[in-house]
Amino acid sequence: MNKDLLARLRPLIGLVLLSVAVALCSSRFLTTSNLLTVLRQTSINVVIATGMTFVILTGGIDLSVGSILAFAGVVMATLLGTEVPLIVSLGLVLLLGAAIGAVTGLVITKGKVQPFIATFAFMTVLRGATLVFSNGTPMPAGDGDDAFAFLGEGYLLDVPVPILLMIAVLAIAYYVLRHTRFGRYVYALGGNEEAARLSGLRTRLIKTAVYGVSGLLAAMAGIISTARLSSATPTAGTGFELDAIAAVVVGGTSLSGGSGRISGTLLGALIIGILNNALNLLNVPSYYQMIAKGVIILIAVLLDRKTES
Amino acid sequence: MDAAAGQPILEMRGITKQFSGIPALSGVDFRAFPGEVMALLGENGAGKSTLMKILAGAHDRTAGEIAFRGAPLELTGPRDAQRKGISIIHQELNLVQDLSIAENIFLGREPVTRLGNLDWKALNAGAEQLLRRLGVQASPKTRVGTLSVGQQQMVEIAKALSFDASIIIMDEPTGALADAESASLFNVIRELKASGKAVIYISHRLKEVFELSDRVTVMRDGKLIGEVATSALTEDSVIEMMVGRRLTERYPHVEVAPGPVRLAVDNLESRYTHRASFSVRGGEIVGVTGLMGAGRTELALALFGALARTGGTLSLDGEPYAPGSPHEAVSRGMAYVSEDRKQRGLLLGLSIKDNIALPALKQFERRVFYLSDQAERAAARGYVEKLAIRPPREDQVVRRLSGGNQQKVSIAKGLITAPKVLILDEPTRGVDVGAKQEIYQLINGLKRDGLAILMISSEMPEILGMSDRIMVIHEGTVTGMLERGEATQETIMRLAIGLEGRQRE
């Protein structure tokens, strides 16, 4: 019991220690505007990492999310140039993301391909498709469309909209994982797939749905980042899958599936976000940020191992 | 007669082995003689394989002595045993599928040229020679993964021969072999005998035992029952030695007037089951037994939609029933409680409540998909009380429960969907005596409630004590369906070994 509690609290302790350390090093850290900046920069990763949490809880992995983000961005930008109403466009792009994820899920479940390989293939295909679609150049998105720009740049009650969207996603994901049948199935599948199957669970359907959720949230992240930049870049989201995986892992979710929490993923993303912010504040070159991120991931995983044994 | 024989090359005395405190062998004596075949017989779980694994260096012994060629033998591991001249062919295949026959045979001790390169010529020639001796036609360069299971078994045998050991242990070597392959194996065994090797032969096939062996050692429940010259034995006397146990435990059989047929199976075919036909009534326990690997679990999985059926028809309460998945089976009113609760039954990291509720979560769903924790808890608590699960806390993580209590959770998980037909696969495996009695009472209670129960078990007393009818399976075929009154340990063993009942096919 104590070990479980310690494992649960570790990301929180890590976050607090890191924040205190950063606050001591830089007086600019603990200002409202800086903290909001950190949150806004982290929000896209949190949205993607939420979907990734579902996938990893089942014992899978999704490398295609960064490419889905970019693909969703260019499709969104294209739709904005047409007569299609904004709300319909948004719905279509989200649906597209979910559909791509579900197809990936089918390849994994029906085609019996390992998640790593299947999502890796989709990552490559979609990145290529995005480059083809956009001719390899950034596409303007939502110039003059205030409603769309609001999703990325707007404020509601002094809080940036991406942060509010992130909170909404987190709240729904928490509810689903904690209080619904689907959530319980996700944990069951990751805990023991064969036992889940013999308990009468439709394991393939559940798995497919989980990749659908991941695709949907990656597309949502694509919408937010396109709205924020007022343009869709075909190379957007490169490497985001690794940031998302990092957030999930640092947040204490087991890569072998079955155990983990959405709150951990938020904390994991914040740890990485604050670390990046701190290195910026301290004028450390960005190359070092990669080293720091890698070291944090290693520490988190090694600590997890220690409590397991 | 023994006096006339030469000195034994091997003498194991008082061998005792405990697995985490539970005795698997207690004080077993065992001998083997050069130039002879010693058959080792016993029921499932009698301790034969454990004893042989100790001899082959795969297990340590808890107590006892081994004398080999008249000197004490201490082994540091399987490689040490091989070096000292003890070679074993395991029941399971241990080959590298992507390597060739020759590479597998000489794995880890490949011949090298003077320059230190792999000597392919010597490798393939050596393997070729062994294969020819066994009458195997395949080229030594064939990739093992492309061979049939029988041919792979022959490769295992070739590998064991290549050590030129003085004791060769064969654990059920003919299980996967075709008749011609068995025949060439028997020739090799006779050759080995003639050249003065000691062969230890484990088999459930009495015919082979009588054909090949010079002596027979019988084990039961981890103890030595006796060592007898084969010429002094009959099939009946061997079976009596194997099963002649007193029924000491109490089995609370209850009489229930059987209801209508719930599950009817007609000519069921699958990869592991051949033309199985039987039925189970409400309020009836049909015991299913057979030797290990007879296909009992596979039969259950085929009935449960977890293993593909290739033929036959099923019906459930008179309605056609053709499950394509366990999901379908469960929704039609079937439940399967696995023999392997840790790997296939339970979610060890989740709580008692989460495990029990999992198959029936839908009934706890309220508005906006909200799972009512209260309702789940109440249902789980009902089972915790009914099955006397200890500790009686629904939040307890299942991993921390004892084997018996884990098994109860596993059964509760099967019951929560209110099934019509319950398949219990080894319901008391790894369960202590007290919990066993509780599980028997529970099963009888379910029988009174009108469930149709299929109870798979390797434990003969349990099968005899609990069942209303007993179905015996031998190599995927139902060799007999015995009424409670007519079943004895001997009749069951004869059917399980395949001595009788084939004509019923």
Interface residues (C-beta under 8 A of the other chain):
Chain A: V176 H179 T180 R181 F182 R184 Y185 Y187 A188 G191 N192 E194 A195 A196 R197 L198 S199 G200 L201 R202 G258 S259
Chain B: F304 A306 S325 P326 H327 A329 V330 S331 Y336 S338 Q343 R344 G345 L346 L347 L348 G349 L350 D354 L358 P359 L361 K362 E365 F369 Y370 L371 D373 K413 T417
